[in-house]
Amino acid sequence: MLSGKLALITGATSGIGLATARIFVQEGARVCVTGRNEQVLQNLSEELDVPHVVGDLTVDGICEQVVSEAASQLGGLTTLINCAGVLKGGAFGSPNVDLNNFLFNFKANTQAVFECMHHAVPHLRTAGKEVNPSIINVSSVNGKQSFGGCASYCASKAAVDQLSRCAAIDLAPDGIRVNCVNPGVILTELQKRGGLSEEQYAGFLERSKITHPLGRVGEPEEVGKLIAFLASDNASFMTGECIAIDGGRQCLGAR
């Protein structure tokens, strides 16, 4: 399904990014993976027999470096997959939701996405319309509706949605498609890295059986398969879409 694609996948050392990298390789794409954890990235590179670039995308200049090195190692780029992301929660008006909280979420979730897109576009243009170049950004159901206790995170993901829709219009003349996937709760380390203890996370997953109409959380591979479809020629007439993959979560509203 992805034969001939040259894809850079960010956040590839865990969760959705890791699952996506494996699926892309299985589907015949040539892939370059990137992330912050050098040892995990090295192991993944050896497992999949793909090149890798180590980098923290929130550091000035690293997005440009990562995109440039990936394009060099792959011999070009046809596809950018922005999977890297963070979550630092907190209720608006509480002491811990300050400018630092806002910037933490926006630098990783929005600014890094913008920068990677910006630096990837010249390579995607060079690849040409005939290869169906595209960008897929991993947003969140939190970008589609409001939730309490995570204002900065929700705002950062809503910004990704709008950025993607606007870019889809601007890049359409170049044949570059831009789409989003908006996962609900997926079985990853995101919430625990955001501050939940093991006990709190277990309770969160249990409650998610109620807040997701399908009665369970999602698996990273389920999101990865949707990303692979959007990158494929089967989705050649799709752009500017923000597709929920959330077990029906957004249908229930905030609970």
C-alpha positions in Angstrom: 0.0 0.0 0.0 2.9 2.4 0.7 5.5 1.2 -1.8 7.6 4.1 -3.1 6.8 6.4 -0.1 9.7 8.1 1.6 8.5 8.9 5.1 9.8 10.7 8.1 8.0 9.7 11.3 8.5 11.8 14.5 7.9 10.4 18.0 8.8 7.0 16.7 10.2 5.6 19.9 6.9 4.9 21.6 3.1 4.7 21.3 1.5 5.7 18.0 4.7 6.8 16.4 6.3 3.4 17.0 3.3 1.5 15.8 3.1 3.7 12.7 6.8 3.1 11.9 6.3 -0.7 12.0 3.2 -0.5 9.8 4.8 1.7 7.2 7.8 -0.6 6.9 5.4 -3.6 6.6 3.5 -1.8 3.9 6.6 -1.2 1.8 7.5 2.4 2.6 11.1 3.6 3.1 11.2 5.2 6.6 13.4 7.4 8.7 12.5 7.5 12.4 13.2 10.2 14.9 12.8 10.7 18.6 14.7 11.8 21.7 15.7 8.5 23.2 18.9 7.5 21.4 19.1 3.9 22.6 15.5 3.1 21.9 15.8 4.8 18.5 19.0 2.8 17.7 17.2 -0.5 18.7 14.2 0.4 16.5 16.5 1.3 13.6 18.1 -2.1 13.8 14.8 -3.9 14.2 13.2 -2.3 11.1 16.5 -1.8 9.2 15.8 1.9 8.7 17.8 5.1 9.2 17.2 7.3 12.3 17.9 10.8 13.4 18.1 11.6 17.2 16.6 15.0 18.1 14.5 16.9 20.6 12.1 18.8 18.3 11.4 21.5 21.0 15.1 22.7 20.7 15.7 25.6 18.4 16.9 24.4 15.0 16.4 20.7 15.5 13.3 20.4 13.4 15.1 21.7 10.4 18.1 19.5 11.1 15.9 16.4 11.5 14.0 17.0 8.3 17.1 17.7 6.3 19.0 14.6 7.6 15.9 12.4 6.9 15.6 13.7 3.4 19.3 13.1 2.8 19.2 9.5 4.1 16.1 8.6 2.2 17.0 10.4 -1.0 14.0 12.7 -0.6 10.7 12.9 1.2 7.1 12.1 0.0 5.5 11.9 3.4 5.7 13.5 6.9 4.1 11.9 9.9 4.0 14.2 13.0 3.5 11.8 15.9 5.6 13.4 18.6 3.6 15.0 21.4 3.3 15.6 25.1 0.6 16.2 27.7 0.9 18.3 30.8 -2.5 18.8 32.4 -4.0 21.1 35.0 -7.1 23.2 35.4 -7.2 26.7 34.0 -6.8 29.1 36.9 -4.9 26.7 39.1 -1.3 27.7 40.1 0.3 25.0 38.0 -1.3 26.2 34.8 0.9 29.1 34.0 2.8 30.3 30.9 5.3 27.5 31.4 2.5 24.9 31.2 1.1 26.6 28.1 4.5 26.7 26.4 5.4 23.1 27.3 2.3 21.9 25.5 2.5 24.3 22.5 6.2 23.9 21.8 6.0 20.1 21.4 2.4 19.7 20.1 2.1 22.8 17.8 5.3 24.6 17.2 7.3 21.4 16.4 4.5 20.3 14.0 4.6 23.7 12.3 8.4 23.7 12.0 8.6 20.1 10.6 5.8 20.9 8.1 7.6 24.1 7.1 10.9 22.4 6.5 9.4 19.4 4.8 7.3 21.3 2.2 10.2 22.1 -0.2 11.1 18.3 -0.2 7.5 17.4 -0.8 7.2 19.9 -3.7 10.4 18.4 -5.2 9.0 14.9 -5.0 6.2 16.0 -7.3 2.4 15.7 -7.5 2.7 12.3 -9.2 3.9 10.6 -6.0 0.9 11.9 -4.0 3.0 13.7 -1.2 1.2 14.2 2.1 1.5 15.3 5.7 -0.4 13.5 8.5 -0.5 15.2 11.9 -1.5 13.3 15.1 -3.9 15.6 16.9 -6.4 14.5 19.5 -10.1 14.3 20.3 -9.2 17.1 22.7 -8.7 19.3 19.6 -12.3 18.7 18.7 -14.0 19.4 22.0 -13.3 21.0 25.4 -12.3 19.0 28.4 -11.7 20.2 32.0 -8.2 19.9 33.5 -6.1 20.2 30.4 -6.7 23.6 28.8 -3.2 24.1 27.3 -3.1 20.6 25.9 -6.6 21.0 24.3 -5.7 24.3 22.8 -2.4 23.0 21.4 -4.3 20.2 19.6 -7.0 22.5 18.4 -4.3 24.6 16.9 -2.9 21.6 15.1 -6.3 20.9 13.5 -6.7 24.4 12.2 -3.0 24.6 11.1 -3.6 21.4 9.1 -6.8 22.6 7.5 -5.2 25.9 6.4 -2.1 24.2 5.1 -4.3 21.8 3.1 -5.7 24.8 1.2 -2.3 26.5 0.7 -0.5 23.3 -0.4 -3.3 21.9 -2.6 -1.9 23.5 -5.8 1.3 21.5 -5.2 -0.6 18.3 -4.8 0.4 18.1 -1.2 -2.3 16.7 1.0 -2.6 17.5 4.7 -4.7 15.6 7.1 -5.1 14.9 10.9 -6.0 12.0 13.0 -7.7 12.7 16.3 -7.3 9.8 18.7 -9.3 9.3 21.8 -7.6 7.5 24.7 -5.0 5.1 23.2 -2.9 2.7 25.3 0.4 4.6 25.4 2.6 6.3 28.0 1.2 9.8 27.3 -0.9 10.2 30.4 1.7 8.7 32.7 4.3 10.9 31.3 1.9 13.7 31.9 1.9 13.0 35.6 -0.6 10.2 36.3 0.6 7.5 38.7 0.1 3.8 37.9 -2.9 3.7 40.2 -4.4 6.9 38.6 -3.7 5.6 35.1 -5.4 2.3 35.9 -8.5 4.2 37.1 -8.4 6.4 34.0 -8.4 3.4 31.7 -11.3 1.9 33.7 -13.3 5.1 33.4 -12.5 5.2 29.7 -14.7 2.1 29.2 -17.6 4.4 30.1 -16.5 7.5 28.2 -15.8 5.6 25.0 -19.0 4.1 23.6 -17.1 1.1 22.2 -16.3 0.2 25.8 -12.5 0.2 25.6 -9.4 2.3 24.8 -7.7 2.1 21.5 -4.5 0.4 20.4 -1.6 2.3 18.8 -1.8 0.0 15.8 -5.3 1.0 15.1 -4.2 4.6 14.7 -1.2 3.6 12.7 -3.3 1.8 10.2 -5.5 5.0 9.7 -2.3 7.0 9.2 -1.1 4.5 6.7 -4.3 4.8 4.7 -4.2 8.6 4.7 -0.6 8.4 3.4 -1.5 6.0 0.7 -2.8 6.5 -2.8 -6.1 5.1 -1.6 -6.7 8.5 0.1 -5.6 10.6 -2.9 -8.7 12.8 -2.8 -8.6 13.4 0.9 -7.2 16.6 2.3 -8.0 19.0 5.2 -9.7 16.3 7.2 -9.4 15.8 11.0 -10.6 12.3 11.5 -11.6 11.1 15.0 -10.5 7.6 15.9 -11.9 7.6 19.4 -14.3 4.8 19.9 -17.1 7.3 19.7 -15.7 9.5 22.5 -16.5 12.8 20.9 -20.2 11.8 20.5 -20.7 11.8 24.2 -19.3 15.3 25.0 -17.4 16.0 28.2 -18.2 13.6 31.0 
